[in-house]
Amino acid sequence: MGASTAGTVIVDFDGVLLRGDAFGLFLRRTAFAGARLPLAVALLVLLAPVAAIPAARPWAARWVSRIGLSGRNADELTAELARFGADLGEEPGRIIGPGLRTVRSHLDAGDRVIVVTACEHTLARAVLDVIGLAEVELVASRIRGPKLIVHNHGSAKVTQLAAHGVTPPWRVAYSDSLSDLPILSAAQQPVLVNANARQTARARRLLGARLATVTWTGAHLPEEEPAPGGAPNRRSPGPTMGDAHR
């Protein structure tokens, strides 16, 4: 039996708390750096037609990840991901200020906050810890050495939450990606972050009037204090390889 979800808040990571695709940044800056750069370019050219097909993006992302991480043992890779995540969390402009303040507001209200992401677990955990969210639970993708063993993407997020002891419905869910419609549709209050008009229209067709949208553009500054509030405001309806990691 799942845990009580009366006060559970589900939060996506990339695009909601962190600007950009954290694991994609790791691959570009670290895994495919230096001598591996030509390999990365060739790989992206070969996989570009596949990545253009939404249903095939997770498969393409899995192979990019595996090739980029090959040649490292599990301990070295874990340490590298942790260092990168800690540095990324302190990178100017990288953390989305309104998203972080909203999570803190939920925590202050006594809500159970769970970050659910396709980003790799060690990397996401390091970012959350360095931005002051060490107490927040995390359900993420997992690797063993270079092999991706859990790809926490799309409907897999609901499955992984169930394995974590959390079953629908949850009270609020925040995401910037339509790949998270299974998560959003299971929320009493689904919130779409920084969506364009097409995304909003599609989500509203599926979720109806209960959908709320928010625009979060400000960066987090280290000296900022948590702001009160953080509840979503209702508005009228109005691929990259990284999409598969959301």
Summary of the structure (lengths in Angstrom):
residues: 246
radius of gyration: 17.6
end to end distance: 27.3
largest distance: 51.4
contacts: 800
relative contact order: 0.20
helix: 48%
strand: 20%
